[in-house]
Amino acid sequence: MDFDILIEKAEDGYYVATVPGLPGICVSQGKTEEEVLSNIREALELHLEGLKEEGIPIPQKTEAKLKRIAVPA
């Protein structure tokens, strides 16, 4: 299965990856983009296992879009 992931660079220099579009929260971090990709792949596999065990349906197709909005400071 293919999933869109979001990778952000945190203020501390670590990369944080999330998987939008899935039930629950699937997140991981790493010192490099390569490390965070490896870590989020492992986290996603475990997350999907947990969803299956709980009987929660896994979306067959997810799509994430990144949009920028403005709000007053």
HTML snippet that shows the backbone in 3Dmol.js (N, CA, C, O; Angstrom):
<script src="https://3Dmol.org/build/3Dmol-min.js"></script>
<div id="view" style="width:600px;height:400px;position:relative"></div>
<script>
const pdb = `
ATOM      1  N   MET A   1       0.851  -1.179   0.000  1.00  0.00           N
ATOM      2  CA  MET A   1       0.000   0.000   0.000  1.00  0.00           C
ATOM      3  C   MET A   1       0.892   1.236   0.000  1.00  0.00           C
ATOM      4  O   MET A   1       1.972   1.231   0.590  1.00  0.00           O
ATOM      5  N   ASP A   2       0.441   2.279  -0.656  1.00  0.00           N
ATOM      6  CA  ASP A   2       1.172   3.544  -0.700  1.00  0.00           C
ATOM      7  C   ASP A   2       0.457   4.577   0.150  1.00  0.00           C
ATOM      8  O   ASP A   2      -0.772   4.651   0.150  1.00  0.00           O
ATOM      9  N   PHE A   3       1.227   5.373   0.874  1.00  0.00           N
ATOM     10  CA  PHE A   3       0.674   6.422   1.720  1.00  0.00           C
ATOM     11  C   PHE A   3       1.460   7.708   1.520  1.00  0.00           C
ATOM     12  O   PHE A   3       2.681   7.684   1.369  1.00  0.00           O
ATOM     13  N   ASP A   4       0.746   8.833   1.521  1.00  0.00           N
ATOM     14  CA  ASP A   4       1.414  10.130   1.556  1.00  0.00           C
ATOM     15  C   ASP A   4       1.901  10.356   2.974  1.00  0.00           C
ATOM     16  O   ASP A   4       1.199  10.043   3.935  1.00  0.00           O
ATOM     17  N   ILE A   5       3.111  10.903   3.105  1.00  0.00           N
ATOM     18  CA  ILE A   5       3.607  11.268   4.426  1.00  0.00           C
ATOM     19  C   ILE A   5       4.018  12.733   4.396  1.00  0.00           C
ATOM     20  O   ILE A   5       4.326  13.282   3.338  1.00  0.00           O
ATOM     21  N   LEU A   6       4.019  13.352   5.553  1.00  0.00           N
ATOM     22  CA  LEU A   6       4.445  14.737   5.700  1.00  0.00           C
ATOM     23  C   LEU A   6       5.712  14.731   6.536  1.00  0.00           C
ATOM     24  O   LEU A   6       5.733  14.171   7.632  1.00  0.00           O
ATOM     25  N   ILE A   7       6.780  15.358   6.022  1.00  0.00           N
ATOM     26  CA  ILE A   7       8.039  15.464   6.756  1.00  0.00           C
ATOM     27  C   ILE A   7       8.302  16.938   7.036  1.00  0.00           C
ATOM     28  O   ILE A   7       8.282  17.771   6.131  1.00  0.00           O
ATOM     29  N   GLU A   8       8.548  17.240   8.299  1.00  0.00           N
ATOM     30  CA  GLU A   8       8.866  18.604   8.715  1.00  0.00           C
ATOM     31  C   GLU A   8      10.198  18.601   9.449  1.00  0.00           C
ATOM     32  O   GLU A   8      10.531  17.639  10.142  1.00  0.00           O
ATOM     33  N   LYS A   9      10.960  19.680   9.297  1.00  0.00           N
ATOM     34  CA  LYS A   9      12.201  19.819  10.052  1.00  0.00           C
ATOM     35  C   LYS A   9      11.901  20.662  11.282  1.00  0.00           C
ATOM     36  O   LYS A   9      11.482  21.815  11.172  1.00  0.00           O
ATOM     37  N   ALA A  10      12.119  20.074  12.458  1.00  0.00           N
ATOM     38  CA  ALA A  10      11.825  20.750  13.721  1.00  0.00           C
ATOM     39  C   ALA A  10      12.946  21.732  14.068  1.00  0.00           C
ATOM     40  O   ALA A  10      14.029  21.694  13.483  1.00  0.00           O
ATOM     41  N   GLU A  11      12.662  22.604  15.026  1.00  0.00           N
ATOM     42  CA  GLU A  11      13.641  23.608  15.445  1.00  0.00           C
ATOM     43  C   GLU A  11      14.921  22.974  15.977  1.00  0.00           C
ATOM     44  O   GLU A  11      15.993  23.571  15.873  1.00  0.00           O
ATOM     45  N   ASP A  12      14.826  21.783  16.542  1.00  0.00           N
ATOM     46  CA  ASP A  12      16.010  21.114  17.097  1.00  0.00           C
ATOM     47  C   ASP A  12      16.838  20.400  16.027  1.00  0.00           C
ATOM     48  O   ASP A  12      17.840  19.759  16.342  1.00  0.00           O
ATOM     49  N   GLY A  13      16.416  20.513  14.750  1.00  0.00           N
ATOM     50  CA  GLY A  13      17.151  19.911  13.652  1.00  0.00           C
ATOM     51  C   GLY A  13      16.691  18.520  13.265  1.00  0.00           C
ATOM     52  O   GLY A  13      17.089  18.004  12.221  1.00  0.00           O
ATOM     53  N   TYR A  14      15.859  17.907  14.090  1.00  0.00           N
ATOM     54  CA  TYR A  14      15.329  16.580  13.769  1.00  0.00           C
ATOM     55  C   TYR A  14      14.224  16.704  12.729  1.00  0.00           C
ATOM     56  O   TYR A  14      13.581  17.746  12.611  1.00  0.00           O
ATOM     57  N   TYR A  15      14.014  15.641  11.984  1.00  0.00           N
ATOM     58  CA  TYR A  15      12.913  15.555  11.039  1.00  0.00           C
ATOM     59  C   TYR A  15      11.784  14.770  11.697  1.00  0.00           C
ATOM     60  O   TYR A  15      12.017  13.768  12.373  1.00  0.00           O
ATOM     61  N   VAL A  16      10.561  15.243  11.488  1.00  0.00           N
ATOM     62  CA  VAL A  16       9.379  14.592  12.049  1.00  0.00           C
ATOM     63  C   VAL A  16       8.466  14.220  10.886  1.00  0.00           C
ATOM     64  O   VAL A  16       8.168  15.054  10.030  1.00  0.00           O
ATOM     65  N   ALA A  17       8.028  12.973  10.859  1.00  0.00           N
ATOM     66  CA  ALA A  17       7.149  12.489   9.790  1.00  0.00           C
ATOM     67  C   ALA A  17       5.816  12.059  10.373  1.00  0.00           C
ATOM     68  O   ALA A  17       5.760  11.425  11.427  1.00  0.00           O
ATOM     69  N   THR A  18       4.746  12.410   9.681  1.00  0.00           N
ATOM     70  CA  THR A  18       3.402  11.980  10.051  1.00  0.00           C
ATOM     71  C   THR A  18       2.730  11.388   8.814  1.00  0.00           C
ATOM     72  O   THR A  18       3.143  11.623   7.679  1.00  0.00           O
ATOM     73  N   VAL A  19       1.677  10.611   9.077  1.00  0.00           N
ATOM     74  CA  VAL A  19       0.920   9.986   7.990  1.00  0.00           C
ATOM     75  C   VAL A  19      -0.519  10.489   8.077  1.00  0.00           C
ATOM     76  O   VAL A  19      -1.337   9.901   8.785  1.00  0.00           O
ATOM     77  N   PRO A  20      -0.837  11.579   7.358  1.00  0.00           N
ATOM     78  CA  PRO A  20      -2.210  12.076   7.390  1.00  0.00           C
ATOM     79  C   PRO A  20      -3.145  11.127   6.647  1.00  0.00           C
ATOM     80  O   PRO A  20      -2.721  10.389   5.758  1.00  0.00           O
ATOM     81  N   GLY A  21      -4.402  11.157   7.018  1.00  0.00           N
ATOM     82  CA  GLY A  21      -5.395  10.358   6.309  1.00  0.00           C
ATOM     83  C   GLY A  21      -5.653   8.996   6.908  1.00  0.00           C
ATOM     84  O   GLY A  21      -6.526   8.268   6.435  1.00  0.00           O
ATOM     85  N   LEU A  22      -4.902   8.634   7.953  1.00  0.00           N
ATOM     86  CA  LEU A  22      -5.126   7.355   8.617  1.00  0.00           C
ATOM     87  C   LEU A  22      -5.843   7.575   9.937  1.00  0.00           C
ATOM     88  O   LEU A  22      -5.667   8.618  10.566  1.00  0.00           O
ATOM     89  N   PRO A  23      -6.648   6.615  10.369  1.00  0.00           N
ATOM     90  CA  PRO A  23      -7.229   6.709  11.708  1.00  0.00           C
ATOM     91  C   PRO A  23      -6.114   6.682  12.750  1.00  0.00           C
ATOM     92  O   PRO A  23      -5.131   5.959  12.587  1.00  0.00           O
ATOM     93  N   GLY A  24      -6.259   7.455  13.808  1.00  0.00           N
ATOM     94  CA  GLY A  24      -5.246   7.508  14.856  1.00  0.00           C
ATOM     95  C   GLY A  24      -4.079   8.383  14.453  1.00  0.00           C
ATOM     96  O   GLY A  24      -4.160   9.145  13.490  1.00  0.00           O
ATOM     97  N   ILE A  25      -2.998   8.268  15.197  1.00  0.00           N
ATOM     98  CA  ILE A  25      -1.821   9.096  14.952  1.00  0.00           C
ATOM     99  C   ILE A  25      -0.625   8.195  14.677  1.00  0.00           C
ATOM    100  O   ILE A  25      -0.312   7.306  15.470  1.00  0.00           O
ATOM    101  N   CYS A  26       0.036   8.427  13.556  1.00  0.00           N
ATOM    102  CA  CYS A  26       1.246   7.689  13.206  1.00  0.00           C
ATOM    103  C   CYS A  26       2.339   8.721  12.972  1.00  0.00           C
ATOM    104  O   CYS A  26       2.278   9.489  12.011  1.00  0.00           O
ATOM    105  N   VAL A  27       3.343   8.741  13.850  1.00  0.00           N
ATOM    106  CA  VAL A  27       4.396   9.758  13.795  1.00  0.00           C
ATOM    107  C   VAL A  27       5.731   9.132  14.160  1.00  0.00           C
ATOM    108  O   VAL A  27       5.785   8.179  14.937  1.00  0.00           O
ATOM    109  N   SER A  28       6.810   9.670  13.598  1.00  0.00           N
ATOM    110  CA  SER A  28       8.153   9.224  13.945  1.00  0.00           C
ATOM    111  C   SER A  28       9.118  10.369  13.680  1.00  0.00           C
ATOM    112  O   SER A  28       8.746  11.381  13.086  1.00  0.00           O
ATOM    113  N   GLN A  29      10.366  10.203  14.128  1.00  0.00           N
ATOM    114  CA  GLN A  29      11.369  11.241  13.910  1.00  0.00           C
ATOM    115  C   GLN A  29      12.707  10.608  13.566  1.00  0.00           C
ATOM    116  O   GLN A  29      12.903   9.403  13.726  1.00  0.00           O
ATOM    117  N   GLY A  30      13.626  11.445  13.089  1.00  0.00           N
ATOM    118  CA  GLY A  30      14.970  10.984  12.775  1.00  0.00           C
ATOM    119  C   GLY A  30      15.902  12.158  12.611  1.00  0.00           C
ATOM    120  O   GLY A  30      15.458  13.290  12.420  1.00  0.00           O
ATOM    121  N   LYS A  31      17.203  11.893  12.686  1.00  0.00           N
ATOM    122  CA  LYS A  31      18.207  12.950  12.552  1.00  0.00           C
ATOM    123  C   LYS A  31      18.363  13.405  11.105  1.00  0.00           C
ATOM    124  O   LYS A  31      18.767  14.539  10.847  1.00  0.00           O
ATOM    125  N   THR A  32      18.041  12.514  10.159  1.00  0.00           N
ATOM    126  CA  THR A  32      18.148  12.827   8.733  1.00  0.00           C
ATOM    127  C   THR A  32      16.845  12.429   8.045  1.00  0.00           C
ATOM    128  O   THR A  32      16.016  11.720   8.616  1.00  0.00           O
ATOM    129  N   GLU A  33      16.680  12.898   6.805  1.00  0.00           N
ATOM    130  CA  GLU A  33      15.490  12.497   6.050  1.00  0.00           C
ATOM    131  C   GLU A  33      15.483  10.989   5.823  1.00  0.00           C
ATOM    132  O   GLU A  33      14.433  10.352   5.897  1.00  0.00           O
ATOM    133  N   GLU A  34      16.647  10.425   5.549  1.00  0.00           N
ATOM    134  CA  GLU A  34      16.725   8.978   5.332  1.00  0.00           C
ATOM    135  C   GLU A  34      16.304   8.224   6.591  1.00  0.00           C
ATOM    136  O   GLU A  34      15.573   7.236   6.518  1.00  0.00           O
ATOM    137  N   GLU A  35      16.775   8.701   7.751  1.00  0.00           N
ATOM    138  CA  GLU A  35      16.431   8.033   9.005  1.00  0.00           C
ATOM    139  C   GLU A  35      14.942   8.158   9.308  1.00  0.00           C
ATOM    140  O   GLU A  35      14.313   7.189   9.733  1.00  0.00           O
ATOM    141  N   VAL A  36      14.373   9.345   9.093  1.00  0.00           N
ATOM    142  CA  VAL A  36      12.949   9.511   9.393  1.00  0.00           C
ATOM    143  C   VAL A  36      12.101   8.672   8.439  1.00  0.00           C
ATOM    144  O   VAL A  36      11.050   8.167   8.837  1.00  0.00           O
ATOM    145  N   LEU A  37      12.534   8.515   7.199  1.00  0.00           N
ATOM    146  CA  LEU A  37      11.790   7.667   6.256  1.00  0.00           C
ATOM    147  C   LEU A  37      11.808   6.213   6.707  1.00  0.00           C
ATOM    148  O   LEU A  37      10.786   5.528   6.652  1.00  0.00           O
ATOM    149  N   SER A  38      12.957   5.749   7.148  1.00  0.00           N
ATOM    150  CA  SER A  38      13.056   4.381   7.658  1.00  0.00           C
ATOM    151  C   SER A  38      12.194   4.207   8.902  1.00  0.00           C
ATOM    152  O   SER A  38      11.487   3.209   9.046  1.00  0.00           O
ATOM    153  N   ASN A  39      12.261   5.191   9.798  1.00  0.00           N
ATOM    154  CA  ASN A  39      11.508   5.106  11.050  1.00  0.00           C
ATOM    155  C   ASN A  39      10.001   5.174  10.830  1.00  0.00           C
ATOM    156  O   ASN A  39       9.248   4.453  11.485  1.00  0.00           O
ATOM    157  N   ILE A  40       9.547   6.043   9.906  1.00  0.00           N
ATOM    158  CA  ILE A  40       8.099   6.169   9.695  1.00  0.00           C
ATOM    159  C   ILE A  40       7.571   4.922   8.986  1.00  0.00           C
ATOM    160  O   ILE A  40       6.421   4.534   9.192  1.00  0.00           O
ATOM    161  N   ARG A  41       8.398   4.297   8.158  1.00  0.00           N
ATOM    162  CA  ARG A  41       7.974   3.045   7.507  1.00  0.00           C
ATOM    163  C   ARG A  41       7.714   1.974   8.572  1.00  0.00           C
ATOM    164  O   ARG A  41       6.707   1.268   8.517  1.00  0.00           O
ATOM    165  N   GLU A  42       8.628   1.861   9.536  1.00  0.00           N
ATOM    166  CA  GLU A  42       8.457   0.893  10.620  1.00  0.00           C
ATOM    167  C   GLU A  42       7.245   1.249  11.483  1.00  0.00           C
ATOM    168  O   GLU A  42       6.457   0.376  11.845  1.00  0.00           O
ATOM    169  N   ALA A  43       7.100   2.539  11.810  1.00  0.00           N
ATOM    170  CA  ALA A  43       5.959   2.976  12.622  1.00  0.00           C
ATOM    171  C   ALA A  43       4.648   2.709  11.897  1.00  0.00           C
ATOM    172  O   ALA A  43       3.665   2.303  12.517  1.00  0.00           O
ATOM    173  N   LEU A  44       4.627   2.936  10.585  1.00  0.00           N
ATOM    174  CA  LEU A  44       3.412   2.721   9.798  1.00  0.00           C
ATOM    175  C   LEU A  44       3.033   1.244   9.768  1.00  0.00           C
ATOM    176  O   LEU A  44       1.857   0.900   9.886  1.00  0.00           O
ATOM    177  N   GLU A  45       4.019   0.379   9.613  1.00  0.00           N
ATOM    178  CA  GLU A  45       3.732  -1.059   9.625  1.00  0.00           C
ATOM    179  C   GLU A  45       3.107  -1.477  10.953  1.00  0.00           C
ATOM    180  O   GLU A  45       2.132  -2.229  10.974  1.00  0.00           O
ATOM    181  N   LEU A  46       3.665  -0.992  12.062  1.00  0.00           N
ATOM    182  CA  LEU A  46       3.116  -1.308  13.385  1.00  0.00           C
ATOM    183  C   LEU A  46       1.727  -0.706  13.573  1.00  0.00           C
ATOM    184  O   LEU A  46       0.843  -1.334  14.155  1.00  0.00           O
ATOM    185  N   HIS A  47       1.543   0.517  13.077  1.00  0.00           N
ATOM    186  CA  HIS A  47       0.246   1.190  13.197  1.00  0.00           C
ATOM    187  C   HIS A  47      -0.830   0.419  12.430  1.00  0.00           C
ATOM    188  O   HIS A  47      -1.934   0.216  12.935  1.00  0.00           O
ATOM    189  N   LEU A  48      -0.505  -0.005  11.216  1.00  0.00           N
ATOM    190  CA  LEU A  48      -1.467  -0.762  10.406  1.00  0.00           C
ATOM    191  C   LEU A  48      -1.807  -2.092  11.069  1.00  0.00           C
ATOM    192  O   LEU A  48      -2.959  -2.526  11.044  1.00  0.00           O
ATOM    193  N   GLU A  49      -0.803  -2.738  11.663  1.00  0.00           N
ATOM    194  CA  GLU A  49      -1.042  -3.975  12.414  1.00  0.00           C
ATOM    195  C   GLU A  49      -2.043  -3.738  13.541  1.00  0.00           C
ATOM    196  O   GLU A  49      -2.978  -4.514  13.735  1.00  0.00           O
ATOM    197  N   GLY A  50      -1.828  -2.648  14.280  1.00  0.00           N
ATOM    198  CA  GLY A  50      -2.720  -2.313  15.389  1.00  0.00           C
ATOM    199  C   GLY A  50      -4.136  -2.030  14.919  1.00  0.00           C
ATOM    200  O   GLY A  50      -5.099  -2.459  15.553  1.00  0.00           O
ATOM    201  N   LEU A  51      -4.269  -1.307  13.807  1.00  0.00           N
ATOM    202  CA  LEU A  51      -5.602  -1.026  13.268  1.00  0.00           C
ATOM    203  C   LEU A  51      -6.315  -2.320  12.904  1.00  0.00           C
ATOM    204  O   LEU A  51      -7.499  -2.488  13.198  1.00  0.00           O
ATOM    205  N   LYS A  52      -5.588  -3.239  12.259  1.00  0.00           N
ATOM    206  CA  LYS A  52      -6.183  -4.530  11.882  1.00  0.00           C
ATOM    207  C   LYS A  52      -6.637  -5.298  13.116  1.00  0.00           C
ATOM    208  O   LYS A  52      -7.736  -5.852  13.141  1.00  0.00           O
ATOM    209  N   GLU A  53      -5.780  -5.329  14.147  1.00  0.00           N
ATOM    210  CA  GLU A  53      -6.123  -6.044  15.381  1.00  0.00           C
ATOM    211  C   GLU A  53      -7.360  -5.459  16.054  1.00  0.00           C
ATOM    212  O   GLU A  53      -8.143  -6.188  16.662  1.00  0.00           O
ATOM    213  N   GLU A  54      -7.536  -4.142  15.944  1.00  0.00           N
ATOM    214  CA  GLU A  54      -8.685  -3.470  16.552  1.00  0.00           C
ATOM    215  C   GLU A  54      -9.923  -3.517  15.659  1.00  0.00           C
ATOM    216  O   GLU A  54     -11.000  -3.084  16.068  1.00  0.00           O
ATOM    217  N   GLY A  55      -9.776  -4.039  14.446  1.00  0.00           N
ATOM    218  CA  GLY A  55     -10.904  -4.110  13.523  1.00  0.00           C
ATOM    219  C   GLY A  55     -11.251  -2.773  12.897  1.00  0.00           C
ATOM    220  O   GLY A  55     -12.370  -2.578  12.423  1.00  0.00           O
ATOM    221  N   ILE A  56     -10.297  -1.851  12.892  1.00  0.00           N
ATOM    222  CA  ILE A  56     -10.522  -0.523  12.310  1.00  0.00           C
ATOM    223  C   ILE A  56     -10.158  -0.588  10.830  1.00  0.00           C
ATOM    224  O   ILE A  56      -9.051  -1.001  10.483  1.00  0.00           O
ATOM    225  N   PRO A  57     -11.081  -0.183   9.951  1.00  0.00           N
ATOM    226  CA  PRO A  57     -10.805  -0.256   8.513  1.00  0.00           C
ATOM    227  C   PRO A  57      -9.628   0.642   8.115  1.00  0.00           C
ATOM    228  O   PRO A  57      -9.486   1.762   8.607  1.00  0.00           O
ATOM    229  N   ILE A  58      -8.807   0.131   7.231  1.00  0.00           N
ATOM    230  CA  ILE A  58      -7.670   0.891   6.713  1.00  0.00           C
ATOM    231  C   ILE A  58      -8.076   1.458   5.359  1.00  0.00           C
ATOM    232  O   ILE A  58      -8.442   0.699   4.462  1.00  0.00           O
ATOM    233  N   PRO A  59      -8.018   2.784   5.194  1.00  0.00           N
ATOM    234  CA  PRO A  59      -8.379   3.366   3.903  1.00  0.00           C
ATOM    235  C   PRO A  59      -7.484   2.808   2.799  1.00  0.00           C
ATOM    236  O   PRO A  59      -6.266   2.744   2.964  1.00  0.00           O
ATOM    237  N   GLN A  60      -8.070   2.411   1.692  1.00  0.00           N
ATOM    238  CA  GLN A  60      -7.301   1.854   0.581  1.00  0.00           C
ATOM    239  C   GLN A  60      -6.562   2.937  -0.188  1.00  0.00           C
ATOM    240  O   GLN A  60      -5.555   2.674  -0.846  1.00  0.00           O
ATOM    241  N   LYS A  61      -7.074   4.152  -0.094  1.00  0.00           N
ATOM    242  CA  LYS A  61      -6.410   5.258  -0.772  1.00  0.00           C
ATOM    243  C   LYS A  61      -6.522   6.491   0.108  1.00  0.00           C
ATOM    244  O   LYS A  61      -7.616   6.879   0.517  1.00  0.00           O
ATOM    245  N   THR A  62      -5.393   7.094   0.391  1.00  0.00           N
ATOM    246  CA  THR A  62      -5.388   8.356   1.121  1.00  0.00           C
ATOM    247  C   THR A  62      -4.708   9.392   0.249  1.00  0.00           C
ATOM    248  O   THR A  62      -3.840   9.065  -0.561  1.00  0.00           O
ATOM    249  N   GLU A  63      -5.100  10.629   0.415  1.00  0.00           N
ATOM    250  CA  GLU A  63      -4.488  11.711  -0.341  1.00  0.00           C
ATOM    251  C   GLU A  63      -4.320  12.889   0.591  1.00  0.00           C
ATOM    252  O   GLU A  63      -5.268  13.320   1.246  1.00  0.00           O
ATOM    253  N   ALA A  64      -3.115  13.404   0.645  1.00  0.00           N
ATOM    254  CA  ALA A  64      -2.833  14.565   1.485  1.00  0.00           C
ATOM    255  C   ALA A  64      -2.459  15.742   0.591  1.00  0.00           C
ATOM    256  O   ALA A  64      -1.776  15.579  -0.420  1.00  0.00           O
ATOM    257  N   LYS A  65      -2.911  16.913   0.973  1.00  0.00           N
ATOM    258  CA  LYS A  65      -2.553  18.143   0.270  1.00  0.00           C
ATOM    259  C   LYS A  65      -1.976  19.104   1.293  1.00  0.00           C
ATOM    260  O   LYS A  65      -2.446  19.183   2.428  1.00  0.00           O
ATOM    261  N   LEU A  66      -0.967  19.822   0.883  1.00  0.00           N
ATOM    262  CA  LEU A  66      -0.369  20.834   1.741  1.00  0.00           C
ATOM    263  C   LEU A  66      -0.820  22.192   1.233  1.00  0.00           C
ATOM    264  O   LEU A  66      -0.564  22.547   0.083  1.00  0.00           O
ATOM    265  N   LYS A  67      -1.486  22.946   2.081  1.00  0.00           N
ATOM    266  CA  LYS A  67      -1.986  24.273   1.720  1.00  0.00           C
ATOM    267  C   LYS A  67      -1.460  25.283   2.720  1.00  0.00           C
ATOM    268  O   LYS A  67      -1.228  24.943   3.880  1.00  0.00           O
ATOM    269  N   ARG A  68      -1.270  26.505   2.292  1.00  0.00           N
ATOM    270  CA  ARG A  68      -0.837  27.581   3.176  1.00  0.00           C
ATOM    271  C   ARG A  68      -2.016  28.530   3.383  1.00  0.00           C
ATOM    272  O   ARG A  68      -2.680  28.942   2.432  1.00  0.00           O
ATOM    273  N   ILE A  69      -2.259  28.865   4.653  1.00  0.00           N
ATOM    274  CA  ILE A  69      -3.303  29.833   4.976  1.00  0.00           C
ATOM    275  C   ILE A  69      -2.696  30.922   5.846  1.00  0.00           C
ATOM    276  O   ILE A  69      -1.681  30.702   6.506  1.00  0.00           O
ATOM    277  N   ALA A  70      -3.306  32.080   5.847  1.00  0.00           N
ATOM    278  CA  ALA A  70      -2.840  33.199   6.667  1.00  0.00           C
ATOM    279  C   ALA A  70      -3.800  33.403   7.827  1.00  0.00           C
ATOM    280  O   ALA A  70      -5.017  33.319   7.663  1.00  0.00           O
ATOM    281  N   VAL A  71      -3.245  33.671   8.991  1.00  0.00           N
ATOM    282  CA  VAL A  71      -4.030  34.017  10.173  1.00  0.00           C
ATOM    283  C   VAL A  71      -3.369  35.215  10.836  1.00  0.00           C
ATOM    284  O   VAL A  71      -2.160  35.406  10.706  1.00  0.00           O
ATOM    285  N   PRO A  72      -4.155  36.031  11.552  1.00  0.00           N
ATOM    286  CA  PRO A  72      -3.548  37.177  12.228  1.00  0.00           C
ATOM    287  C   PRO A  72      -2.511  36.717  13.256  1.00  0.00           C
ATOM    288  O   PRO A  72      -2.698  35.705  13.931  1.00  0.00           O
ATOM    289  N   ALA A  73      -1.437  37.463  13.360  1.00  0.00           N
ATOM    290  CA  ALA A  73      -0.372  37.122  14.327  1.00  0.00           C
ATOM    291  C   ALA A  73      -0.736  37.557  15.730  1.00  0.00           C
ATOM    292  O   ALA A  73       0.041  37.351  16.662  1.00  0.00           O
TER     293      ALA A  73
END
`;
const viewer = $3Dmol.createViewer("view");
viewer.addModel(pdb, "pdb");
viewer.setStyle({}, {cartoon: {color: "spectrum"}});
viewer.zoomTo();
viewer.render();
</script>
